[in-house]
Amino acid sequence: MKANLVLILIVFTCLRMPLAADGAEPVAKADTAELKRAVIANYAAVASASYQDSLATAKKLQKAVEALLAEVSEENLAAAQRAWLSA
């Protein structure tokens, strides 16, 4: 899930980046500043999505462990193991 989200954000950003064609003039300084802002914004979006995904999986793991501690059973153990592997 994390890798897919990162890949989607990178592709989306690359599609929005102005690229110079063969023989075209270099990118102007104003365009460079805009490109820097776009790269920083993309990096922030990727980092935020990654942290949000980590938080969500950590909460699922915490609930599974709490359920296991409240009632020890094979079913709750298996659920905690699955949550641990997905986190």
Order of alpha helices (4+ residues) and beta strands (2+ residues): alpha-alpha-alpha
